Amino acid sequence: MPQTVVGTDGSPPAAAAVEYAAREAACRSARLRIVHSVDWVPPPGIATALDEAGRQALRESGERVLSEAAARARSVAPEVDVRTTLASGDPRPVLAELSREALMTVVGSGGHSGITGGLLGSVSRHLATRAEGPVLVVRETPAPSGPVVVGIDGSPAAEAATAFAFAEAAACGGPLVALRAWSEWSVPPVPPDDPAQPYAKAPGDLQAGEERLLAELLSGWGERCPDVAVERRAVRERPRQALIEASRTARLLVVGSRGEGGFAGLRLGSVSIAVLHHAHCSVAVVRGRENGFQ
């Protein structure tokens, strides 16, 4: 059975992530695995008995966190098969490893050690850059009635993000907004058919060309997901501004890990980083593989 993974530390952002993950698991007919990791580092010189007592106390606290999270998940999606895992060590590599086979890995935007004010916590930041599969970073105030918005730029990462976004809209319902942002600087000049004509485009030509390109990039998805209502939106704006603005009325914003113009070797592009920090809704970062579409 496919599996959705969610990390929790008992904080309010983690509670929001658990509820979101439970709803996602219900939509996808998936199992939900709730993970809490304890990382006990004894103070220097502590006696063995005290060391073990500290570990046991931490394990018991972790079991309570998992029990409360499982109850919360079942209250939101009682039909979902909920499993819990108490892991040991740094939660970042623990969740990154579990992400390899998960439909998605869900985390809150910040935990007990996170910084308030919309910035990412260390776990969500690590997973967004290191996880193998899609990572969904949940805001505490989602807009469940809004559309899924996906950023499209023609890159391989954006293709995977498109697959995930269509899967999300098809499984969980609601419309999809396919957003392509462009400017005069992002559109390479193309020689005119008539060499006697200037390179400059007539008013409206660039917009029309971007709309045609967006339609081409979405070609085939209407047949593959006929029940998903799609709005194509080509806007003259910087991508990060366009996506952040669109997130105001979205329930989920989906982006690729890197878009066009990214430097080889970077795991997360500047646009993805910007929306993770500043989007008004939950954000899914999709890396490469198209495992979101079932």
C-alpha positions in Angstrom: 0.0 0.0 0.0 1.3 3.5 -0.8 2.4 5.5 2.2 2.3 9.1 3.3 4.9 10.0 5.9 4.5 12.9 8.4 7.0 14.0 11.0 5.9 15.3 14.4 7.5 16.8 17.5 4.3 17.7 19.3 4.3 21.4 18.3 1.4 23.3 16.8 3.0 23.4 13.3 3.5 19.6 13.6 -0.2 19.1 14.6 -1.3 21.0 11.5 1.0 18.8 9.4 -0.5 15.6 10.9 -4.0 16.7 10.1 -3.0 17.7 6.5 -1.2 14.4 6.0 -4.2 12.4 7.3 -6.4 14.1 4.7 -3.9 13.5 2.0 -3.6 9.8 2.9 -7.4 9.6 2.8 -7.5 11.2 -0.7 -4.8 8.9 -2.0 -6.1 5.7 -0.3 -2.7 5.5 1.4 -1.4 4.4 4.7 -0.3 7.2 7.1 3.0 6.8 9.0 3.6 9.3 11.8 7.2 9.6 12.8 8.8 11.0 15.9 12.5 10.9 16.5 14.3 11.2 19.8 17.9 12.3 20.0 19.4 11.9 23.4 22.8 13.4 23.9 23.8 13.0 27.6 25.8 15.8 29.3 29.5 15.1 29.7 30.3 12.9 32.8 26.8 11.8 33.4 26.5 8.4 35.2 25.3 5.4 33.2 22.2 5.0 35.3 21.2 8.6 34.8 22.0 8.3 31.1 19.6 5.4 30.7 17.0 7.2 32.8 17.2 10.2 30.5 16.8 7.9 27.4 13.8 6.2 28.9 12.1 9.5 29.8 12.7 10.7 26.3 11.2 7.5 24.8 8.1 7.8 27.0 7.7 11.4 26.0 8.0 10.4 22.3 5.4 7.7 22.7 3.0 10.2 24.1 3.7 12.6 21.2 2.9 9.7 18.8 -0.2 8.6 20.6 -1.6 12.2 20.5 -0.7 12.6 16.9 -2.3 9.3 15.9 -5.5 10.3 17.7 -5.5 13.6 15.9 -5.0 11.9 12.6 -7.9 9.4 13.2 -10.2 12.2 14.2 -9.6 13.9 10.8 -9.6 10.7 8.7 -11.0 7.7 10.6 -10.8 5.5 7.5 -7.0 5.8 7.2 -4.6 3.0 8.4 -2.4 5.0 10.8 1.0 3.6 11.9 3.5 5.2 14.2 7.3 5.0 14.4 9.5 6.1 17.3 12.9 6.6 15.7 16.3 7.4 17.3 18.6 10.1 16.2 18.4 13.3 14.2 14.9 13.6 12.6 16.3 15.1 9.4 18.1 12.0 8.0 15.4 9.7 9.5 12.7 11.5 7.5 14.9 11.8 4.4 15.4 8.1 4.4 11.7 7.4 4.7 11.0 9.8 1.9 12.6 7.4 -0.6 9.5 5.2 -0.9 6.8 7.7 0.3 4.1 9.3 -1.9 5.0 12.4 0.0 6.7 13.5 3.2 4.8 16.1 5.2 6.2 18.4 7.8 5.2 21.6 9.6 6.8 24.9 8.6 8.6 25.1 11.9 8.8 23.0 15.1 9.9 23.4 18.7 13.3 24.6 17.4 11.9 26.6 14.5 11.8 30.4 14.2 8.4 32.1 14.2 7.4 34.6 11.6 7.0 32.3 8.6 10.6 31.1 8.3 11.4 27.4 7.8 12.4 25.2 10.7 15.6 23.2 10.3 13.8 19.9 9.6 11.5 21.3 6.9 14.4 23.2 5.3 16.6 20.0 5.3 13.9 17.9 3.7 13.1 20.4 1.1 16.7 20.2 -0.1 17.5 16.6 0.6 14.4 14.4 0.5 14.1 12.0 -2.5 10.3 12.4 -3.0 7.8 15.2 -2.8 8.0 17.3 0.4 4.9 19.1 1.6 5.6 21.9 4.1 2.3 22.8 5.9 1.3 26.2 7.1 -0.9 26.3 10.2 -3.6 28.3 8.4 -4.4 26.4 5.1 -7.1 27.5 2.7 -8.8 24.1 1.9 -11.3 25.6 -0.5 -8.7 27.2 -2.9 -7.2 25.7 -6.0 -3.9 23.8 -6.4 -1.4 26.2 -8.0 1.6 24.8 -9.9 4.5 26.8 -11.3 5.4 25.8 -14.8 8.6 26.8 -16.7 9.3 23.8 -18.9 12.1 22.4 -16.8 12.2 18.6 -15.9 11.5 19.6 -12.2 8.5 21.5 -13.3 7.3 18.5 -15.3 7.4 16.4 -12.1 5.7 19.2 -10.2 2.9 19.3 -12.9 2.4 15.5 -12.5 2.2 15.8 -8.7 -0.2 18.8 -9.0 -2.6 17.0 -11.3 -2.5 13.9 -9.1 -3.3 16.1 -6.1 -6.3 17.8 -7.8 -7.6 14.5 -9.2 -7.4 12.7 -5.9 -8.5 15.4 -3.5 -10.7 17.4 -5.7 -10.8 21.1 -6.6 -9.5 23.1 -9.6 -5.9 23.5 -10.8 -4.2 26.7 -11.8 -1.2 26.3 -14.1 0.9 29.4 -13.7 3.7 30.5 -16.0 5.5 33.8 -15.2 7.5 35.6 -17.9 9.1 38.9 -18.7 10.9 40.4 -21.7 14.2 39.2 -20.2 13.1 35.6 -19.8 11.9 35.2 -23.5 14.9 34.8 -25.8 14.7 36.9 -29.1 13.7 34.9 -32.1 14.7 36.1 -35.6 11.7 37.2 -37.6 10.5 35.2 -40.6 11.3 38.2 -42.8 14.9 39.4 -42.3 13.8 42.8 -43.3 11.6 43.0 -40.2 12.9 44.2 -36.8 13.4 41.7 -33.9 11.0 43.7 -31.7 7.7 42.1 -31.2 4.4 43.8 -31.8 2.4 44.6 -28.7 0.8 41.5 -27.3 2.9 39.0 -29.3 5.0 38.0 -26.3 1.9 37.4 -24.1 0.3 35.3 -26.9 3.5 33.3 -27.4 3.7 32.5 -23.7 0.1 31.5 -23.6 0.7 29.1 -26.6 3.8 27.7 -24.8 1.9 27.1 -21.6 -0.8 25.2 -23.6 1.9 23.1 -25.2 3.5 22.3 -21.8 0.1 21.1 -20.5 -0.7 19.1 -23.7 -2.1 15.7 -22.8 -3.0 16.4 -19.2 -6.6 17.2 -20.0 -7.0 13.7 -21.5 -5.1 12.1 -18.6 -7.1 13.9 -15.9 -10.5 14.8 -17.6 -12.2 15.6 -14.2 -9.6 18.3 -13.3 -10.7 21.8 -14.1 -7.6 23.7 -15.3 -7.0 27.4 -15.5 -4.0 28.4 -17.6 -2.5 31.6 -16.4 0.5 33.3 -18.1 1.5 36.5 -16.3 4.1 39.1 -16.9 5.9 39.0 -13.6 8.9 37.6 -11.8 8.2 34.0 -10.9 8.6 34.3 -7.2 6.3 37.3 -7.0 3.7 35.7 -9.2 3.7 32.4 -7.2 3.6 34.1 -3.8 0.7 36.3 -4.9 -1.2 33.3 -6.3 -0.6 31.5 -3.0 -2.9 34.0 -1.2 -6.0 32.1 -2.5 -4.5 28.7 -3.0 -4.8 25.6 -0.8 -1.5 24.3 -2.1 1.3 25.7 -4.1 3.4 23.1 -6.0 6.9 23.9 -7.4 9.8 22.0 -8.8 13.0 21.7 -6.8 14.9 23.7 -9.5 13.6 25.5 -12.6 15.2 26.8 -15.8 18.3 28.8 -15.2 19.3 26.8 -12.1 23.0 26.0 -11.6 24.0 22.3 -11.8 24.5 20.8 -8.4 22.1 23.0 -6.5 19.3 21.1 -4.9 16.8 23.9 -4.5 16.3 26.9 -6.8 15.9 30.5 -5.7 12.2 30.5 -6.6 11.5 27.4 -4.6 13.4 28.8 -1.6 11.4 32.1 -1.8 8.0 30.4 -1.9 8.9 28.1 1.0 9.7 31.1 3.1 7.0 33.5 2.0 4.0 31.6 0.5 0.7 32.2 2.2 -0.4 28.5 1.9 1.2 25.1 2.2 3.9 24.3 -0.4 4.9 21.1 -2.1 8.5 20.8 -3.5 8.8 18.1 -6.1 12.1 16.6 -7.1 12.5 14.9 -10.5 10.6 11.7 -10.3 6.9 11.7 -11.2 5.7 9.5 -8.3 2.9 11.9 -7.5 0.6 10.7 -10.3 -1.0 7.3 -9.8 
